[in-house]
């Protein structure tokens, strides 16, 4: 399970929401939530960000340089 799928699934469970309830609150299709939680790789970045905004997060570039 990817870090993204784990994060979304665990946060959704903390809110005590089903995938369907969460999709409705996030304003995305149920299939979007299922794809994220299953770790699918061909996801729409805008849809992922729409879901992550429920937790105050977005996907973006990070600096991996540890120099």
N, C-alpha and C positions, 0 to 999 in steps of 0.2 A: 504494500500500500504506500503510495507517495505521501510526502509531507502534506501536500494540499488536500488530498482525499481524506487523510486522517484528521487534519485540522477541521475541515468542514463537517465531517461526520460527528466528531466528538463535540464540537460546539453546538450542532443541531440537537444532539442528545441532551446536552446540558440545558437547552431551552425546552426540553421535553416536547419536541415537535416531531411529527411524522415527516417523511420526505415530502408528501403532498402538501401538508400544512406549511412547511418551510418554503417550498417552491412558491406557494401563493403569497406568502409574506414578502419574499424576495422579488416577486414580480417576474419570475422565470417559469419556463415549462418544467414539469416534473422530470422529463428526460434530461434536462440540464443538471439537476441535482443528482440523479442516478449516475450520469456519466462522470461527474466530478468525484462522487463517492466511490465509484468503481475504478478510478485511476485512469480513465480513458485519456488518450494523448491528443486527440483532435478536437479541442474545445475552443469555443469562441472566447477570446480574451475579454471582450466587453461583457459577456454573460458571466464569466468567472468573477470579474470585478463587481458586477451587480450583486452576486451572491456574497462575496467577501465584504462588501460595504455594510452588510447586516452586522458585521463584527468590528467595523471601523478599520478595515484593512483593504488594500488593493494590491494587485500584482504589478511589479515594476522592476526595473533593473537594479541590481545591487552590485557593489564593488567587492570582488573576491580577492583583491590584492591585499596581502597581509604584510606588505613591506613597510 
